[in-house]
Amino acid sequence: MEDEREFRSGFAAIIGRPNVGKSTLLNALVGRKVAIVSDKAQTTRHRIRGVLHREDAQVVFVDTPGIHKPRHLLGRYLVEAALGTLKDVDVILLVVEPEEAGPGDEFVLRQLADVGRPVLLVINKIDRVARPALLPLIDHWRRKFSFAEIVPVSARTGENLDRLADVLVTYLPPGPPYYPADIVSDQPEQVVLAELVREKILHLTAQEVPHSVAVTVDEVARRPQGVVYIRATIFTERESQKAILIGQEGRMLKRIGQLARAEIEPLLKSRVYLDLWVKVRPGWRRDEVELRRLGLVEK
């Protein structure tokens, strides 16, 4: 019988510049969607925990907002949240794209200089590059920082993710699991529902709207015939953005609701009535009171 003391468990932060595929990687490693995904930068606004369960280990991943030069109070908070995670984990996964380090990557590397934790470099999206290009790229990054390991992967196709998990587990301390086997995320239900609505807005709207949007779930109630009623409010900064979100004769808002409901119903295992409202809160991203009210800054 295997010695129980060999079981390993710990926390792993997933960090990197915006839009390098951190949330896609988290979802792929956990085996289920726990973080929203978009091709637009700065999608993640919360430190989302996803749990990987193995026979020999449990890895609690912390997906963080993309590290970038902030242009408003919300951006500053997101960067502080990402960097603040580093001291609370056992190992750090730095996710980069399959290219040489740019100024944004150099900034992230400077933050890791004295972190005192093993840092694994994850070169993501290798399905986009020719294999002969990988070795020179690995050498380039190895000269930039003293990484514990360098693992090329494709979160989209799943290539090399098993090896990444195997390597990662070796850097965790021996210990019991933190979560029961049926838990894959510790995000509150209302946060998950709000994020799924926001994801659909990111997919459906143009550059003017996505980062000016916040979503709150104000009510979740089970109605007769097993229908779950969800009332959610979409906040934006300008009347023109509100008009875009509602769309001509309400068509955009209806489409957002349809796409969100299609993901929420399997999650809740129930039919859902999704009641969406749009409100304008001018300059909310620059207002600490509004950020706290919307749950984006800790109270």
N, C-alpha and C positions, 0 to 999 in steps of 0.2 A: 504493500500500500504506500502511495506517495506521501512523503513527509509534508504535513500541512504547513510547516514553517517555510516551505519553499514557495508558497503562494505569495505573489507580489501585488501591491496596490499602491496607487499614488495619483498625483495630479500632473497633467501635461498642458501647458499653455500653447495655443496655436497663434502665432503672431506673424506680422508681415505688412507690407504696403497694401493699400486698398486694391481690390480686384485681382489678387493673385490666386484666388480659389480656396481661401481658408474655410469658408462655410461648406463648400462642395467637398473638401477633404474631410471635414468633421462628419458630415452626413455619410460619406462613403465608409469611413472607418467604423462608425457606430452601426451602420447597416440600416439606418432609418433616417428620415428627414427630421432633424431637430433644429436646424437653422435655415432661415430663408436664403435663397440664392437669386442673384441677379447679375446681369452683365454690366450694371452701373456700379461705380466705385462707392465705397463707404456704405455698404448695405447693412452691415451688422451694427446695432446700437447698444446691445446688451451683452454682458459677459455670459455667454450661453454654455451650460454644462451638458455634455453628452457622455454617456457611459458605455465603454466597450467591455463586454463580459467575455472572459476566456476561462478555460479550465484551470489555467495556471496563473491567471492574473485578472485584475480589474483596473482599467485605465479611465480616469475621469478627465475628459478633455474640457478645456476652457477656451472657447472660440472668442476672440477679441475683436473690437473695431479696428479697421485698418489704420496703421500709423501714418500720419500725413501732417503737413503744415496747416494748422487750423486757421480758418478765416472768420470764425465766429465762436461764440461761447459754447455752443453745442459741439463744434469741432474740437475745441480745447478739452472739453470733458471727455470726449471719445478717446482722444490720445492719452489723457491721464488715466482713464480706465484701463486701456490696453497695457500701458507701462506699469501701472500699479499691480497688475496680475503677476508680474514676473517674480516678485519676492515670496509669493504664496504657493509656488508649485515645486515639483521635484525635477522636472525636465522641461525644456523649451523646444518647440518645433518652430523654426523660422522657415516660412514658406516663401519661395521666390519663383519667378517665371524662368524659363530656360533661356536666359540671356545674361550678359555680364552685368555687374552691379552698376546701378545708376545712383544719382544723388539721394533719392529716397531710400534705397537700400543701404547706402553709406550711413545715413542718419540712423536707421534702425540698428546697424552694427555698432555704432557708437553707444547706443543705449545698453547694449549687451556687454560692454567691455568689462564691467565689474559686477556682473550679475551673480556670480558665484554658483551657477547652476549649469549642468551639461546642456549644450545647445546642439540640437540635430538640425542640419540643413536639409530641407525637403525641396528639391527642385521639381516643381509641379508642371503639368501640361507637357510632358515629354512626348506625348502623341503628336505634338505639333512640329517636332524637330527630327532631323535625320540622326540615326544612332551615332555615326562617326563624329558628330558635333558635341556629343555628351562628355567625352573624356577631357577635351580642352576646357570645357565649361567647368567641370568638376575641379580641374587644376586651378582655374581662375579663382573660384570661390575659396579653395583651400588656402590660397595665398592671402586672402582677405581677413581670415579669422580662424582661430583654433577651434574648429568644430569637433565635437565628440564623434559624429558620424555624418556622412553625406549620402542621402538616399534619393535617387531620382524616381519619381512616380507619375502616374496620371490618375488624378482623382476621378476624372470623367470616365475612363475606361476600366479603372481598377487595377491597372498594371503596377506591380511591385508593392501594393498596399499590404499584403501579408508580410513581406519582408520588413517593411517599415514598422508594423506592429510588433514583430518579433524583436527587432532591434530596440525599439522603445521600451519594451518590458524589461530588458536587461538593466535599464537605468532607474528602475523603480525599486524602492526598499521592500523587504519582506514585510508582510502585514495582511490583516484580514480585509475583506471587501468593505467599502464605504456604503454601498447601496445594495438593496435586494436585487435578485436576478431579473425581475420583471420591470425594473426602472431603467429607462434609457435617457431620461432628461429630468432635471429638477425645475424646469421652467414652470411658473404658475400657469394654469389653464388660460386665464384671460390674456396673459402676455403672448402665449402661443397663438391664440385666435387673432389678436390684434396684428401680430407680425405676418400671419398668412394673408390678411387683408392688405397690409402694406406691400407685401411681395407682389401682389397682383397689380397694384398701382405702379410699382417700379417697372413691371413688364409692359404695361399698357400706355404709359404716358411719356411724353418727350422730356428733354433735358430741363425745361423750365420748372417742371412740377416736382419730380421725385424727392429731392432732398429738402423741399419745403413742406413735406407731409409728415404728420404724426398720426397715429391711430390709437384710440383707447376703446376698450370694451366696457360698456357701462352697465350691462345687465345680461345675465345668462339665466334663463328660466325654462323649466320643462313644462310644456303645455299639454293639453289633452291629445290623445291619439299618438303619444310618444314624440311629438315635435319639440325640438329645442329652439327656443326663441333667443336670438342674440341681437342686442342693440349695440352698435358701434358708431363712434364719431370719428370722422376724418378731419383733422385740423390742417389748414394751410395758411399761408401768409397774406395772400392777396385775393381780391374778388375775381380777378382774371383767372387765377388758378382754380378757384372754386367753380367757375363756369366751365373750365376744361374738364374737371373731375366729374361734374354732373353730365356734361355733354348735351347735344341737341336732343330735346325731348327726353332727357334722362338716360340716354342710351349708354354713355360711358359708365355711369354709376351702376346701371343694371349689369353691364358686362363684368365690372369688378366684382360685384356680388355673386354672379354666376360662377366665375372661376374660383373665388374663395370658397364658396359653398361646396364645390366639387371636391375640395381637399378636406374641408372641415367635417363633412358628413361621415367619411370613413374613419376619421380620427375619433369622433364622438359616438360612432356606431348608431347613428340616429338621423332621421330627417331634420333639416335645419331651416328655420325661417330667419334670414339675415336681414336686419333692418339697419340700413346705412344712412348716416346723416353727414353733411359737410358743413363745417363752420370755419370762419376766418378769424385768426388771431395774429394780427400784424406783428412781425418781428419776433415771433416766439423763440426762434433759435438763438436770439441774442438776449433773452430775458430769463434770468435765473429763476424767478418766481414761476414763469410758465414752464420751464424745463422740469422743475420739481413737481408741478401740478400734473404734468404729462408723464411722470414717472421715469424721466430720462436722467435725472440727477438724484442721488440718494438724499433723502430728507434728514 
